[in-house]
Amino acid sequence: MNIKRSREGFWPDMVKHNSKRQYVEKSISKLDDGDNASQIHVLAVDDSFVERRVIEKLLKTSSFKVTTVESASKALEVLGVVDGKLPSIQNEAFEINLIITDYCMPGMTGFDLLKKVKQVAALKKIPVVVMSSENVPNRIKMCLAEGAEEFIIKPVQLEDVKRLEDHVRYRRTFNTDAKRKSTASVPSATNKDIERMASASRHNKRKISAEEIQAEASSNREKQSIQTSSHTGYVII
């Protein structure tokens, strides 16, 4: 085998690496980084090594990116929670889109983890799915009441894993719609609104807050809506 020809013909960047294997591993790593950007990242929590391996395999089979930990406290570390709060500086690139956790774990249970996640404002929108080998109605009811998306009875099946993506998509759609409604419900203040309020401010010799300007804008938009609709014989309330 002509090694020199092999390097030049098939591995043009091989000079920068010690071996063909390192070249391939680095190339695959780059591909994985690109794919992970669009993948749903799941944090799987279970104190059983076997159960973690099973859920990891099922998730990866369904093209999820997976991070597994053996305890609820470790999960909070991954999420960046310190003493019940998030640090001021966070790694935005490390994003968890869904948490799936076992219920029965030593120390902190999956139910405790669920409550702590929902108590942190920056994390409470992350969907949480709880799983257990025991079908206890009271546990299921508590978890769902606390904000869990679903309670899965083990063993976890591939059909269960496929539903996880629906929870993430629903949450993303819900959050997007909420932002749109919030933006649409607050009319922006025009230059005329600002000039009118500024004139009133000089007359009354007091400062006008941004909230008052926004309220004035809302009032004017409502008046215009009623005036416009009156020409058609309908009044919009």
N, C-alpha and C positions, 0 to 999 in steps of 0.2 A: 504493500500500500504506500502510495506517495503522500506522506504526511503534509508536505508543503502544499501540494495541489489541493488536498482536502481542506486545509485551512483557508486557502484563497478562494476555492471554488464553492465551498459549502458553508463555511463559518467565517464570513468576512470580518466580524468583530471579535473573533476568538483570541486575537493577539492580546486583548485587554483582560482575558480570563485565563486561569490556570488549567482549565480542562473543558471539554465539551459539556460535561455534566453541569458545571457552574453556569455556562452560557445558557443552556436550556432552562435551568432553574430560574435564572434572572429574567429570561424572556417570558416564562410562564407567570412569574410574579408580576410583571408589568401588565400582562393580560388580565390577571386576577384583579389588580387595582382598578383597571378600567371597568370591569364588570361589576365590582362591588359598589361603584358609585350609584348604580341603578337598582341594586339588590335591596330587599327588605332585610334589615338587620334584627335578628331575634336574640334576646338574652334568655337562655334556658337555665333554670335554677332547680337543682335536685341534689340531695345529699348522697344518693346512690350512684356509684360510678357506672354500673350497668345501665341504669335508667338514663343517665346522661348520654351515654354512648348511643342508646336506642333513639332517643329524641333527636340527638345531633344528626344521626344518619337519616332519619325521616325528613328532617328539615332541609338538609343538604340535597336530598333526593328531589325535593320540591324547589330547588334553586334558591333557598334562603341562605343568607350569610349568618353564621351562628357563633355566638360566644357562650361558653358554658362555665358555670361556677357551681361550687358544692354547697353554698350556704346563702341565706338571705343577706347576711352582713357583707359577704363578698359581692353580692349583687349591688348593694348600695355603694360599695367602693367603685365598682365599674361605672355606676351612674353618676359618680362624683359627689355623692351626698356625705357631708361631714357634719356630725352632731345635728343631724336632722335638716341641714341646710346645704344648698349648693354653694361652692366657692365663687368668688367674684370673677375669677378667670377660669374659663372652661375650654376644652378642646372641642370646637364645633365640628371637626371632621369625624369625631367618634360619636355617631348618632345611633341610638337604639330606637327602633320603630315599634317593637312589641316585646312584651315580657311574658314568658310562660313559666310558671313556678309550681313546684310540688307543694301540697298543703302541709303534710306532716314532715317537719324537719326539726332536728335538735336546736335548742336555743331560740331562734326567731323562726316562727312558722311562716308559711306562704301567705296566710291571712294577715300576719303582722307586716310583711313586706308590702302587700297590697295597700294597707292603710297608710304606710309611710310614703309610698309613691304618690298616693292621691293627696297627701298633705303638702307636698312640695309643688308650688304653682307651676314651675317650669317642667315638671314631669307628669302632672296629673292627666294630661291628654294622651299619654302613652297607653295603648290598650294593654290590659293585663288579663291573662288567661290562667286559671288555677286548675291543677289536675290532682287527682288522688285515686288510690286503689280502693278506698272505702266510700261507699255510697251512703253518705249521712246527710239527709235532707236539711237538717239545721245548719250544717256547714255550708252547703250549697246556697241556702237562702241568705246567710250572712255575707258570703263573698259577693253574690250578685247585688245585694243591697249596698255594699261598700264600693261598688263600681266595677267589679270584674265583668269582662265581656262575655265570658263563658266559663263553665265548670265541666272539665272533661274527666270521665271515669277511665282509669287505666285498665288494660294497656292502651296506650295511645295508638290510633290507627292512622294510616295514610290519609284517609278521608277527613279525619280531625285536623290534620296538619294543613290540608288544602283550604280549610275554612279560615285559617289564620290570616291569610292574605285579604279576605273579605273584611275582617275587622280593621285592618290597617287602611284599606281603601275607603271604607265608610268613615273612619275618623278623619282622614285627609279631606274627603268631600265635605263633611260636616263643618270642619274648621274653615275651609275655603268659603263655603256659603255664608257662614256666620260673619266672616270678615267683609264679604261683599254687602250683606245687609246692613252691617254697622256703618260702612262707608256711605252707602246709598241713603241711609236714614238721617245723616248729618249734612245738611246743605252748606256749601261754602259761602262765606261772606263776600259780597261784591264790593267794589270800590264805593258805590253809593251808600251801602250799609255802613261802611267804615266812616265815610265823610259825615253821614247823618249823626252817628254816635259821637264822633269827635266834636261836632258842633254842639251837641247836647252837653258834652263834657265841659266845654268852655263856658257854656251858659250857666251850668250848675256848679262850676268851679270844683269838680271832683274827677278823679280818674275813673275811666271805664275799663272793666275787666274784659278779658277775651271771651269769657262765658256770656257776658251781656251782649257782646257783638254777635256771637253765635246765635243767641236767643232772638235777637233782632232779625237776623237773617232768616231764621226758621219762620218767624211771624210773617215776614214779607212774602216768603215763598207760599205760605198757606193762603194769604190774601190774594195773590196772583192766581193761584189754582182755583179759588172760588170764583173770581171774576171771569176767568177763562171759561169755566164750565157753565156759568150762568147764560152765556150766549147760546148754548146748545139745549138749555132747558133742564140741565142736570146740575146738581150740586154735589161735589165730592167732599166727604167728611172724613 
